[in-house]
Amino acid sequence: MNRILTALATLAGALLAFTAASPAAFAVRVPPPGGAAGPGQASSQVHTIVVGGMPGWQIALIATGAALAAAAMAVFVDRAWVARKARAITA
C-alpha cells in the first residue's frame, strides 16, 4: 500500500511540474484583432551576448562533488540499515 501511495505522489508531482512549465513552452504570438491577414513587419534578429557564466571545469567539479556526496550518503545509509537489521536479529 505504501508503494502505491509513493507512486501516486510521484505521478502527481510530475503532473504538477508539467502543468507549471507548459504555459511558457506552448506560448504563441497572436496578432492583434483587425490587423493584416498576412505577415506584417519582418521580425528583427536578436543577438544574445553572454557575459560571465560558469566554466566547464567548475560544472564538472560540482557534479563530481555531488556524486561523491551521494555515494558517501548511500554507504552511510547502507551501514546503518545493516547494523539495525543485525541488532533486530540478535535480540
C-alpha positions as CSV (number, residue, x, y, z in Angstrom):
1,M,0.0,0.0,0.0
2,N,2.9,2.4,0.8
3,R,4.5,1.8,-2.6
4,I,1.2,2.6,-4.3
5,L,0.9,5.9,-2.4
6,T,4.5,6.8,-3.2
7,A,4.0,6.1,-6.9
8,L,0.8,8.2,-6.9
9,A,2.5,11.0,-5.2
10,T,5.4,10.9,-7.7
11,L,3.0,11.0,-10.6
12,A,1.1,13.9,-9.1
13,G,4.3,15.8,-8.7
14,A,5.3,15.1,-12.3
15,L,1.9,16.3,-13.5
16,L,2.2,19.4,-11.4
17,A,5.7,20.2,-12.8
18,F,4.4,19.6,-16.3
19,T,1.5,21.9,-15.9
20,A,3.6,24.6,-14.3
21,A,6.2,24.6,-17.2
22,S,3.8,24.1,-20.1
23,P,2.4,27.7,-20.4
24,A,5.8,29.0,-21.4
25,A,6.5,26.1,-23.7
26,F,3.3,26.4,-25.6
27,A,3.3,30.2,-25.9
28,V,2.1,31.5,-29.3
29,R,2.2,35.1,-30.6
30,V,-1.3,36.1,-31.5
31,P,-1.7,39.1,-33.9
32,P,-3.9,42.0,-32.6
33,P,-7.5,42.0,-33.9
34,G,-8.2,43.9,-37.1
35,G,-4.6,43.5,-38.3
36,A,-3.5,42.4,-41.7
37,A,-4.1,38.8,-42.6
38,G,-0.5,38.3,-43.9
39,P,2.8,38.8,-42.2
40,G,3.4,42.4,-41.4
41,Q,6.8,43.7,-40.4
42,A,9.7,41.3,-40.5
43,S,11.0,40.5,-37.1
44,S,14.4,41.8,-36.3
45,Q,17.2,39.4,-35.4
46,V,18.2,39.4,-31.8
47,H,21.9,38.9,-30.9
48,T,22.4,37.4,-27.5
49,I,25.5,38.5,-25.6
50,V,26.6,36.1,-22.9
51,V,28.7,37.7,-20.2
52,G,30.0,35.6,-17.4
53,G,28.6,32.2,-16.9
54,M,30.3,29.2,-15.4
55,P,33.3,27.5,-16.9
56,G,33.1,23.8,-17.7
57,W,35.7,22.8,-15.1
58,Q,33.5,24.3,-12.4
59,I,30.5,22.4,-13.6
60,A,32.5,19.2,-13.7
61,L,33.8,19.8,-10.2
62,I,30.3,20.4,-8.8
63,A,29.0,17.3,-10.5
64,T,31.9,15.2,-9.1
65,G,31.3,16.6,-5.6
66,A,27.6,15.8,-5.8
67,A,28.3,12.3,-7.0
68,L,30.9,11.7,-4.2
69,A,28.4,13.1,-1.6
70,A,25.6,10.8,-2.9
71,A,27.9,7.8,-2.8
72,A,29.1,8.6,0.8
73,M,25.5,9.1,1.9
74,A,24.5,5.7,0.3
75,V,27.3,4.0,2.2
76,F,26.3,5.5,5.5
77,V,22.6,4.6,5.0
78,D,23.5,1.1,4.0
79,R,25.8,0.5,7.0
80,A,23.1,1.9,9.3
81,W,20.5,-0.3,7.8
82,V,22.7,-3.4,8.1
83,A,23.5,-2.5,11.7
84,R,19.9,-2.1,12.6
85,K,19.0,-5.3,10.9
86,A,21.7,-7.2,12.8
87,R,20.5,-5.9,16.1
88,A,17.0,-6.9,15.4
89,I,18.0,-10.5,14.6
90,T,20.2,-11.0,17.7
91,A,17.6,-9.6,20.0
